[in-house]
Amino acid sequence: MESHRAMAYIYYMTGNYNEALDEYRKAIDIHGKLADLWIPLGDCQQAVDDPQAAIDSYVKASTYDSTNPDPFTRISRVYAGQGQYGKAEQYAELAVNLDPLNPRNHGLLGVMHYHNRKYAEAIPELELAIAGGNVEGGTVVGLPLGPFPVSEYYWTYGLALAKVGRCSEAVPVFRLLEQQLPDDLDAISNVSEGLMICKMITPTPQPQE
């Protein structure tokens, strides 16, 4: 089993996803009750654009490791990728319930709240991801700005603040993104949207046909 898992990992890391799938399935045939096999199998299925199979694999993983939030965060991302933000939000909530001290879980839930237009609910979750804070059971340590998905927590936080009229708080978040991630096209695109909401910049006029 370990040999197949090691080979699968190498195939996955080198972009040979179909070969990785074959090796993970061989490992599962030998030992089918390891979440650590079902999760990467799902990742491979996502990589070959088979989202439903990926969800099924992550669900399997959760049945074999019921305290692990990782299958639920992955399911949330799959549903979000399909535009099914209601389902994505539900699974993100499950992940937070399992590991409330993980800032990434709060960030993911905040992003899904935002996509469901629950801006007031998104803001405190994203604040926990970015700045940390106390929750039942302990303290969440915030995440410094970095590449995706952390950058997504920051720009979504800024957008949520802007959408509820708290631009004095949103604009510094956008400026931080501009300063630290000037080459991140997704970040800068969302910064521009936020600054337009806050009337700090005006839309670029489109040429008339």
N, C-alpha and C positions, 0 to 999 in steps of 0.2 A: 504494500500500500504506500509506504513512504517513498519508494522509488518512483511510482506513478505520480505521486503528488509533487515530488521534486521536478520531474520531467515536465509536468503540466505547468508548474510555475515558470520554468525557463521558457516554454513555448509562449505563455501569456506575456511575459515581459519583453519578448522579441516580436510580439504582434502576430504570432501564429495561433490564432484563436481556435480554429477548428481542431488543430492537433492538441491544443490544451484541453479542449472539451473532451476529446477521446480519452486523454490520460486521466482527467478528473473522474470520468464515468468508470474507468477501470478501477480506480482507487475506491470509488463508492461501491462498486460490486464486491469489493473485498471487505470494506468496513463502511456500511451505509448510514451509520448513526452519529457521524461527526459533523457538527456545524461548521468546523473549519474546512470541510470539503464542499459542503453545499453552498457556502457563501462565495468562494471563488468560482464555483461552477456557474452561479448566477451572474457573476461579473463577466465571465466569458460569454454567456448567453446575451447579456446586454451588448457586449462588444460586437456580436454578429447580428445585432438588431432583431433579437427575439425576446421582447420585453415580457410577454406573458410567461414564457418558460423561466425567465429570470425571477419573476415574482414567485412562481411556484417553488423554485429552489430556495429563495430566501425564506418563504413560509416553512419549508422543510427544516431549514437551519434553526428557525425559531422554536420548532417543536423539540429539537434535540438540545437546545441551550436557551431555555425560556427566560433567563435573566440577562441575556446579551442584547443590547439595543441595536447592534449593527445591522441585523437583518431588517429591522423596521426603518432605519434611516435609509437604507438602500431601496426598500419598497417605496418609501416616500419620494425619493428622487425619480424612480421609474415612473410613478404616476404623474409627478410634476412634469416630466418630459413629454407626457401625453396630453398635458393640459387638464388633467383630472385633479385639480387642486383640493377639492373636498376630500377625496380619499388620501391624497398626499398629506393633508393636515392631520387626519386621523392617525396615520402611522407615525408622523412626527411627534404627536402627543404621546403615543405609546413609548417612544424612545425617551422622551423627557421623564416620563413616569418611572422608567427603569433606571435611568442614570441622571438624576436631576442636577448633579454637580458638574456635568460635562457642558462646557459653553457651546460646543458645536451643536449639541442637541437643541439648545435654546435658540441658536441662530437659525437652524433649519426650521424650527417651528415658527419663528418670527417671519421668515421668508414665506412660509405657506399661509400664515395669517394675512400677510400683505397681499398675496396673490388672490386671496378670497375677500379682499377689500375690508379686512378687519384691522384697520390701521391702528386704532387705539389698543387693540390686543397685541399687535405686532411690536409696538414700541418697547414695552417692558421686557419682552423676550429677547429682542435684539440688544437692548441695553445690557442684559445679563451676559450675552455673548461677547460684547465689545468691552464693557467696563467692569463686568463682574458684579457681585452683590450677594447678599444673604438670602438663602432659600431654606425651606424646611429640610433639616438634615445636614446643613453645613453652608459653606461659602463657595460660590462659583468664581473662578479666576478668569478674568476677561482675556480676550485674545488680541495681541497687537496686530495692526494692519499688515496683511500679507496677501499672497496670491489667492485665487479662487480655491475653495469657497469662502474663505474669510473675507475677502474683498466684497463678496456679495452681501454678507451681513452688514457691512458698513454702508454700501450704497443704498441698500434696502432700508436701513435705519434712517438715512438722510431723506429718502423719498417719503417714507411714512411720516416723518416729522413735517415735511413740506406739505403733504396732503392734508394734515390737520391744522395747518397754519402756524406751525412753530418754526418759522424760517430762521429766526435768530439762532436756533440750535442746529438747524439742518445745514446752513451754509458753511460753518466751520468743518463739518464732516466732509462736505464736497471739496473744500479747499485742501483738506488733508489728503484725500484721494488724488487730487490733481498733482500735489507735490510729490507724493510717494509712489504713485503708479501712473506716471504720465504716458507710458507706452502701452497700457492695458486698455485696449479699445472698448471692451465691454464696460469697464469702470468709467471711462471718460464719457461714453455715450449716456450712461445713467446720470453722471454728474451734470451733463448738459441739460438733460430732462429736468433734473431737480432745480437747477439754477433758473430755468425758464419758468417753472412753477412759482419760484420765489421772486420772479421778475428781476433777477440779477443780470440776465442776458435776454436778448430778444431772438426769436426764431430767424434763421437765415431765409431771406426771401427766395421763393422758388421761381425760376424763370417761367414766363408765360409762353404757352405754345402759340 
